[in-house]
Structure formats: C-alpha cells, structure tokens
C-alpha cells in the first residue's frame, strides 16, 4: 500500500464530490432514477476499464521501447 498525504488529496476529493453532486442531480431529475443510476454506474465502469486498458498498453509500449 502506498501512503498518501490527505491534505494533497483534498482538492481531488472536492472535485469528485462536485461531479457526483451534478450527476446525482441529473439522475434524480429523470422519470426513472434507479435505471438512470444503473446506466451511469455501468458507463463509469466501462470508462474506467477503457482508461486502464489504454494506460496499460502505453506502459507496455514504453517498456518495450526502452529494451530496444
């Protein structure tokens, strides 16, 4: 586990809280908030997976370039 500085992570936490609040407002404004929530969570999961995949490929490419 990597130790982190709670003071340094506070701006990130505030930004995430702001984004979640906006998303919650959008979800609650729909006629089917539960379905909207499930859709939002599924989309977030896909985005995280895609970003992780691209980052992993980038890392592997950089490591391969160093070995050449």
Residue pairs with C-beta under 8 A, 6 or more apart in sequence:
23 40
26 36
27 33
27 36
27 37
27 40
30 36
